[in-house]
Amino acid sequence: MRREITELAQAGQLNAAQMTYAGSSRPREALYDTVSDPFQVHNLADDPAERPRLERMRQRLRDWILQTRDLGFLPETEAITRFQGGTPFEAAHDLDAYALTRILEAAELVGDPSALPRQVNMLADRDSAVRYWAAVGLRAQPELSEPARAALRRTLQDPSPAVRTEAAGALLASGDGQDALDVLVADLEGDRWDVALHAARTLQLVGQKARPVVGPMREKLEPLRRNPKPTYEQIYVRNALSAALERLENR
């Protein structure tokens, strides 16, 4: 179903309401009247009349995230590293290991065009999860300044796989190429399947910009196609690479 929707979107055969599902981006916030608009098509987040309700619900959500120590702000590769020797529950309640307030602050900047200078500064933060959200935010920016590109190029050497993968994706999205592709291929070919999955998915999402590394992608994929008992991570890597190569080889 998702593939069919994607193809219809690329062919320009979906209307504006349908593109809220298939579009390449999402609004920073969404507020729906689920009684009169049960399919959640008409976003009221920018409606001045709904501003008090939006601010009230935004604060309630933020309070709930902090109260429950929501772990959803860590990418899987980060979570695997941080949870060694303990449980996710223990890690979530360790204020030093999981500085959720600071991480949430970085995540909330994603989609804000005025946040670019702050996101560039956050790429040098001591917490890899803050750096990760800074890179995600820069990837979502409509346009990157040269200082932002330079900071992202430095971030390609980040010790955190999640951070350098998102930095590579941001550079590729902005048209800055080969070094970013080299980083993704190196992580794709590494020993950690969670890291390879993030790299494979990033290569899938950059579309035609991954064409120069079709060879390494195919080399990674072929053994997975022959593997009779793949792990779930290997299945996802296989699916991402298969979809990426199908698109590249059919154009």
TIDOKE-677145 format. One line per 5 residues: number of its first residue (from 1); for each residue x, y, z of C-alpha. Coordinates in nm, 4 decimals, always signed. Example, Ala and Ser with C-alpha at 12.3 -4.5 7.8 and 13.67 -1.06 7.14 Angstrom:
// TIDOKE-677145
1> +1.2300,-0.4500,+0.7800; +1.3670,-0.1060,+0.7140
***
This chain:
// TIDOKE-677145
1> +0.0000,+0.0000,+0.0000; +0.2779,+0.2445,+0.0916; +0.4606,+0.1755,-0.2322; +0.1442,+0.2376,-0.4334; +0.0796,+0.5657,-0.2488
6> +0.4409,+0.6726,-0.3046; +0.4181,+0.6032,-0.6757; +0.0897,+0.7940,-0.7051; +0.2449,+1.0888,-0.5214; +0.5472,+1.0904,-0.7525
11> +0.3140,+1.0830,-1.0533; +0.1227,+1.3858,-0.9214; -0.2014,+1.1892,-0.8882; -0.2812,+1.2712,-0.5249; -0.4753,+1.5733,-0.4076
16> -0.3638,+1.8074,-0.1292; -0.5408,+1.6133,+0.1446; -0.3880,+1.2836,+0.0315; -0.0436,+1.4450,+0.0181; -0.0611,+1.5095,+0.3920
21> +0.0232,+1.1382,+0.4175; +0.2523,+1.1008,+0.1193; +0.4350,+1.4341,+0.1239; +0.8080,+1.4622,+0.1849; +0.7590,+1.6728,+0.4981
26> +0.5190,+1.7229,+0.7862; +0.4046,+2.0335,+0.9762; +0.5892,+2.0994,+1.3013; +0.2635,+2.0713,+1.4935; -0.0779,+1.9307,+1.4136
31> -0.4073,+2.0044,+1.5842; -0.7299,+1.8452,+1.4626; -1.0962,+1.8611,+1.5539; -1.1486,+1.4863,+1.5516; -1.5282,+1.5227,+1.5796
36> -1.5863,+1.7357,+1.2696; -1.2696,+1.6153,+1.0954; -1.2361,+1.2443,+1.1850; -0.9818,+1.1771,+0.9088; -0.7562,+1.4547,+1.0419
41> -0.7129,+1.6440,+0.7166; -0.7540,+2.0064,+0.8271; -0.4658,+2.1123,+1.0510; -0.5755,+2.3866,+1.2912; -0.2326,+2.4517,+1.4436
46> -0.2004,+2.7869,+1.2629; -0.5562,+2.8991,+1.3340; -0.5393,+3.2052,+1.5659; -0.8685,+3.1059,+1.7252; -0.7167,+2.7752,+1.8350
51> -0.3961,+2.9265,+1.9738; -0.4918,+2.8943,+2.3451; -0.5894,+2.5302,+2.2971; -0.2701,+2.4591,+2.1024; -0.0474,+2.6101,+2.3712
56> -0.2317,+2.4271,+2.6472; -0.2041,+2.0904,+2.4732; +0.1586,+2.1540,+2.3779; +0.2478,+2.2091,+2.7432; +0.0529,+1.9022,+2.8555
61> +0.2397,+1.6905,+2.6012; +0.5772,+1.8285,+2.7099; +0.4966,+1.7676,+3.0775; +0.3936,+1.4097,+2.9990; +0.7125,+1.3443,+2.7985
66> +0.9291,+1.4640,+3.0868; +0.7250,+1.2913,+3.3556; +0.7339,+0.9526,+3.1851; +1.0994,+0.9934,+3.0774; +1.0001,+0.9093,+2.7204
71> +1.2841,+0.7167,+2.5538; +1.1572,+0.7867,+2.2031; +1.4058,+1.0697,+2.1604; +1.6972,+0.8276,+2.1313; +1.7620,+0.6619,+1.7936
76> +1.8069,+0.2854,+1.8190; +2.1839,+0.2952,+1.7699; +2.2128,+0.5389,+2.0609; +1.9795,+0.3372,+2.2823; +2.1772,+0.0175,+2.2270
81> +2.4983,+0.1904,+2.3338; +2.3536,+0.3651,+2.6377; +2.1648,+0.0658,+2.7753; +2.4637,-0.1650,+2.8030; +2.4828,-0.3121,+3.1526
86> +2.1318,-0.2070,+3.2518; +1.7694,-0.1859,+3.1495; +1.6095,+0.0874,+2.9393; +1.3985,+0.1838,+3.2408; +1.7088,+0.2382,+3.4526
91> +1.8796,+0.4363,+3.1784; +1.5749,+0.6562,+3.1252; +1.5729,+0.7578,+3.4917; +1.9449,+0.8301,+3.5038; +1.9540,+1.2067,+3.4608
96> +2.3196,+1.2001,+3.3604; +2.2824,+0.9199,+3.1046; +1.9620,+1.0619,+2.9568; +1.9397,+1.4408,+2.9815; +1.5885,+1.4469,+2.8398
101> +1.5197,+1.8168,+2.8981; +1.8193,+1.9203,+2.6880; +1.7518,+1.6541,+2.4241; +1.3871,+1.7592,+2.3978; +1.4928,+2.1202,+2.3533
106> +1.7012,+2.0192,+2.0503; +1.4230,+1.8021,+1.9086; +1.1664,+2.0805,+1.9389; +1.3753,+2.3014,+1.7083; +1.3298,+2.0668,+1.4111
111> +1.1329,+2.2456,+1.1410; +1.2053,+2.5956,+1.2718; +1.3903,+2.7957,+1.0015; +1.5118,+3.0500,+1.2586; +1.6838,+2.7769,+1.4617
116> +1.9666,+2.7136,+1.2137; +2.2420,+2.8966,+1.4109; +2.1450,+2.7164,+1.7324; +2.1422,+2.3819,+1.5544; +2.4894,+2.4443,+1.4150
121> +2.6130,+2.5157,+1.7694; +2.4405,+2.2029,+1.9002; +2.6445,+1.9877,+1.6624; +2.9299,+2.0396,+1.9092; +2.7252,+1.9481,+2.2182
126> +2.8713,+1.6952,+2.4618; +2.5551,+1.4804,+2.4402; +2.5329,+1.2721,+2.1236; +2.1518,+1.2740,+2.1351; +2.1520,+1.6548,+2.1236
131> +2.3939,+1.6394,+1.8305; +2.1654,+1.3871,+1.6609; +1.8625,+1.6165,+1.6815; +2.0726,+1.9097,+1.5650; +2.1655,+1.7111,+1.2525
136> +1.8026,+1.6070,+1.1984; +1.7020,+1.9710,+1.2294; +1.9612,+2.0851,+0.9792; +1.8425,+1.8205,+0.7361; +1.4919,+1.9673,+0.7653
141> +1.6089,+2.3219,+0.6937; +1.4966,+2.4538,+0.3531; +1.8460,+2.5886,+0.2863; +2.1841,+2.5527,+0.4573; +2.4432,+2.8249,+0.4959
146> +2.8072,+2.7476,+0.4201; +2.8953,+2.7529,+0.7946; +2.6220,+2.4943,+0.8487; +2.7594,+2.2756,+0.5690; +3.1100,+2.3068,+0.7115
151> +2.9857,+2.2036,+1.0559; +2.8045,+1.9038,+0.9060; +3.1177,+1.7991,+0.7165; +3.3087,+1.7980,+1.0458; +3.0269,+1.5954,+1.1987
156> +3.0846,+1.3180,+0.9442; +3.3631,+1.2094,+1.1816; +3.1348,+1.2004,+1.4876; +3.1903,+0.8921,+1.7082; +2.8142,+0.8371,+1.7237
161> +2.6882,+0.6439,+1.4181; +2.3445,+0.8041,+1.4428; +2.4897,+1.1543,+1.4406; +2.7226,+1.1027,+1.1454; +2.4509,+0.9242,+0.9469
166> +2.2085,+1.2139,+0.9923; +2.4860,+1.4601,+0.9081; +2.5531,+1.2657,+0.5875; +2.1823,+1.2693,+0.5027; +2.1639,+1.6443,+0.5622
171> +2.4627,+1.7100,+0.3366; +2.3250,+1.4904,+0.0597; +1.9851,+1.6572,+0.0837; +2.1568,+1.9935,+0.0353; +2.3583,+1.8713,-0.2651
176> +2.6902,+1.8086,-0.0882; +2.7979,+1.4624,-0.1928; +3.0882,+1.2221,-0.2032; +3.2252,+1.2465,+0.1520; +2.8743,+1.1911,+0.2869
181> +2.8262,+0.8856,+0.0643; +3.1606,+0.7449,+0.1788; +3.0485,+0.7661,+0.5418; +2.7193,+0.5909,+0.4672; +2.8904,+0.3135,+0.2729
186> +3.1431,+0.2585,+0.5526; +2.8626,+0.2230,+0.8074; +2.6623,+0.0046,+0.5688; +2.9585,-0.2315,+0.5375; +3.0369,-0.2404,+0.9100
191> +2.9653,-0.5128,+1.1645; +2.6702,-0.3501,+1.3433; +2.3396,-0.4237,+1.1749; +2.1588,-0.1437,+1.3592; +2.4115,+0.1034,+1.2173
196> +2.3883,-0.0548,+0.8718; +2.0095,-0.0205,+0.8843; +2.0274,+0.3534,+0.9532; +2.2750,+0.3949,+0.6668; +2.0632,+0.1841,+0.4287
201> +1.7483,+0.3762,+0.5101; +1.9297,+0.7063,+0.4569; +2.0546,+0.5892,+0.1174; +1.7003,+0.4898,+0.0291; +1.5626,+0.8310,+0.1233
206> +1.8191,+1.0353,-0.0727; +1.7009,+0.8715,-0.3947; +1.9041,+0.9472,-0.7054; +2.1851,+1.0995,-0.5004; +2.2800,+0.7452,-0.3959
211> +2.3526,+0.6431,-0.7564; +2.7357,+0.6659,-0.7217; +2.7300,+0.3898,-0.4564; +2.4969,+0.1417,-0.6271; +2.7820,-0.1121,-0.6348
216> +2.8386,-0.1274,-0.2567; +2.4636,-0.1277,-0.1978; +2.4218,-0.4268,-0.4281; +2.7147,-0.6085,-0.2645; +2.5517,-0.5671,+0.0756
221> +2.2132,-0.6780,-0.0531; +2.2970,-0.9975,-0.2405; +2.3991,-1.2115,+0.0629; +2.0890,-1.0906,+0.2455; +1.8685,-1.2128,-0.0375
226> +2.0238,-1.5583,-0.0042; +2.0054,-1.5694,+0.3753; +1.7300,-1.8169,+0.4744; +1.7119,-1.6987,+0.8375; +1.7795,-1.3253,+0.8548
231> +1.7453,-1.1292,+1.1764; +1.4830,-0.8559,+1.1881; +1.7543,-0.5929,+1.1367; +1.8835,-0.7804,+0.8320; +1.5302,-0.7975,+0.6928
236> +1.4940,-0.4203,+0.7249; +1.8350,-0.3579,+0.5653; +1.7349,-0.5884,+0.2790; +1.4036,-0.4098,+0.2322; +1.5596,-0.0622,+0.2349
241> +1.8321,-0.1535,-0.0121; +1.5914,-0.3421,-0.2380; +1.3594,-0.0423,-0.2586; +1.6476,+0.1992,-0.3149; +1.8060,-0.0090,-0.5916
246> +1.4733,-0.0744,-0.7612; +1.4165,+0.2995,-0.7881; +1.7731,+0.3696,-0.9040; +1.7863,+0.0912,-1.1619; +1.4468,+0.1755,-1.3125
251> +1.5497,+0.5317,-1.3978
***
